[in-house]
Every structure is written in C-alpha cells, then in structure tokens.
Amino acid sequence: MRVPPEFRDRDDTEVAVLDALVGRAEDGMTVLELRSGVDATIDEVEAALSSLKEAGLIEVERADERVRIYPDDRVVPDPGEQLDADPGLLDAIRERLGL
C-alpha cells in the first residue's frame, strides 16, 4: 500500500518511510525494521523520522522497552481506495519538471 499523493511531495527517504509504515499500519515498525525495509542509511532514516514526527505524520509509542512507529491515520489510505502502484507517464514528467 502506498501513501496518498498529497503526502508524496516530501524527501524520497521520507516517502519511502511512510510507504513502509503504511504497509504495516496496524503493527507499526521498529527503527531496525524500517532500516531494513527502506533503501537508506540509518542516518537518513533517523532524519526522515525526525522530519515526519515534526510534521505530525507519524506516531511513536513506547511499550515494553520497545519503540514502535506508526503512520498517522490521515496518511493511511482507506481500504477501498485504490492508489496507482506506479506513477503514470504524466506524473513522471511533472515530477521531472518539478511541477
């Protein structure tokens, strides 16, 4: 499952982190799980998490000495909502042109 388009205008690592979290919205993820699921360094993942937390797009819970990270409810698409898995040609051109 992917993050809705209105949340995809962020840094690539932030979008990758959100996509990973949305895919496991019910269970959440640890930083280690995120690191293994996102193609980025630990420093990039931590910077992305910091930025996403500041923007209110993730929630962090501590339980049993373990930290789990969840996407904010507004980031998780409705179950019936279909989002394109791959951007279309026009979307790719717009992104390339910075539109």
C-alpha positions in Angstrom: 0.0 0.0 0.0 1.3 3.4 -0.8 0.9 6.8 0.7 -1.7 9.1 -0.9 -0.4 11.7 -3.4 -0.9 14.6 -1.1 1.9 13.2 1.1 4.3 12.3 -1.6 5.8 15.7 -2.1 8.4 15.1 0.6 12.0 13.9 0.5 12.5 10.5 -1.1 13.5 8.8 2.1 10.5 10.3 4.0 8.2 8.9 1.3 9.9 5.5 1.5 9.5 5.5 5.3 5.8 6.5 5.0 5.2 3.8 2.4 6.8 1.2 4.6 4.8 2.3 7.6 1.5 2.4 5.7 2.2 -1.2 4.6 2.3 -2.2 8.3 -0.1 0.4 9.7 -1.7 -2.0 12.2 1.5 -3.4 13.7 3.9 -0.4 13.3 7.6 -0.9 12.8 10.8 -0.5 14.8 13.6 1.6 13.6 15.5 -1.5 12.7 12.6 -2.9 10.7 12.4 0.5 8.9 16.1 0.5 8.2 15.9 -3.0 6.6 12.8 -2.0 4.6 14.0 1.3 3.3 16.9 1.7 1.0 18.7 4.4 3.0 21.3 4.8 5.7 20.4 4.8 9.3 21.2 8.5 9.5 18.8 9.2 6.6 16.1 7.1 8.2 16.5 8.9 11.5 16.5 12.3 9.8 13.3 11.3 7.9 11.7 10.1 11.1 12.5 13.4 12.8 11.0 15.4 10.0 7.9 13.2 9.8 7.4 13.4 13.6 7.7 17.2 13.4 5.1 17.3 10.6 2.7 15.1 12.7 2.7 12.3 10.0 3.9 9.5 12.4 3.2 8.5 15.9 5.8 6.9 18.2 4.8 4.5 21.0 7.0 3.0 23.7 5.9 -0.3 25.2 7.9 -3.0 27.0 11.2 -1.1 26.3 10.5 -1.2 22.6 9.7 1.7 20.4 7.2 1.2 17.6 6.4 3.8 14.9 3.0 4.1 13.2 1.8 6.3 10.4 -0.8 9.0 11.4 -4.3 7.9 10.4 -4.6 10.6 7.7 -1.6 9.1 5.9 -3.2 5.7 5.6 -5.5 5.4 2.6 -9.0 4.0 3.0 -9.1 0.2 2.4 -11.4 0.7 -0.6 -9.3 3.5 -2.1 -7.1 2.3 -5.0 -3.8 4.2 -5.5 -1.7 3.6 -8.5 1.2 1.4 -7.7 3.4 3.1 -10.3 3.1 6.8 -11.3 1.9 7.3 -14.9 3.8 8.9 -17.7 2.3 12.4 -17.0 3.1 12.1 -13.3 6.7 11.2 -14.1 7.1 14.1 -16.5 5.5 16.5 -13.9 7.9 15.3 -11.2 10.9 15.6 -13.5 9.9 19.2 -14.4 9.3 20.0 -10.8 5.6 20.7 -11.3 
